[in-house]
Amino acid sequence: MSAHDEESYEASDEDDPITLSPAVEELLAAPGTSPDVFSAVVAFLVDLRENPFPHLSLPVPGRPGMHSAPLNRDLGLVEYAVNEDIDPPRIYVSRILRAD
């Protein structure tokens, strides 16, 4: 995460605790994104909203605060950061690694 991303991640005044990186927003808006990948990402975001550490989420070694978790149906991997110093925790979804 760049210094700019970290600043906006930490200082965001929005009510939504989840912030998507421009790359993730682009993936979700792209007409070429398959419906399966789109729905898997949305399902993950719903789970993430309920629990910042959903089932099968693991910390990323050597990157404090970063976690990764698989998408449903093994369609890819999500990398995200959690700032637990704020209530509710702020979450920055940094990228989606697609399996296709």
QUILINDA-V896639 format. One record per residue. N is the residue number from 0. PHI is phi in whole degrees, 0 to 359 (NA if undefined). BURIAL is # if it has 9 or more other ideal C-beta (glycine too) atoms within 8 Angstrom, else .. Layout:
N	PHI	BURIAL
N	PHI	BURIAL
//
This chain:
0	NA	.
1	285	.
2	299	.
3	297	.
4	300	#
5	296	#
6	297	.
7	290	#
8	295	#
9	279	.
10	256	.
11	298	.
12	258	.
13	292	.
14	287	.
15	285	.
16	285	.
17	252	#
18	243	#
19	261	.
20	291	#
21	303	.
22	295	#
23	289	#
24	301	#
25	297	.
26	301	#
27	291	#
28	271	.
29	291	.
30	297	.
31	277	.
32	289	#
33	295	.
34	302	.
35	296	.
36	292	#
37	303	#
38	293	.
39	293	#
40	293	#
41	297	.
42	299	#
43	297	#
44	296	#
45	297	.
46	299	#
47	296	#
48	295	.
49	279	.
50	206	.
51	293	.
52	230	.
53	296	#
54	311	.
55	74	.
56	287	.
57	227	.
58	294	.
59	272	#
60	302	.
61	79	.
62	229	.
63	306	.
64	85	.
65	271	#
66	222	#
67	225	#
68	207	#
69	283	#
70	281	#
71	305	.
72	61	.
73	53	.
74	272	#
75	160	#
76	225	#
77	251	#
78	247	#
79	208	#
80	247	#
81	238	#
82	257	#
83	277	.
84	285	.
85	244	.
86	243	.
87	286	.
88	303	#
89	270	#
90	233	#
91	244	#
92	274	#
93	273	#
94	196	#
95	240	#
96	261	.
97	278	.
98	277	.
99	271	.
//
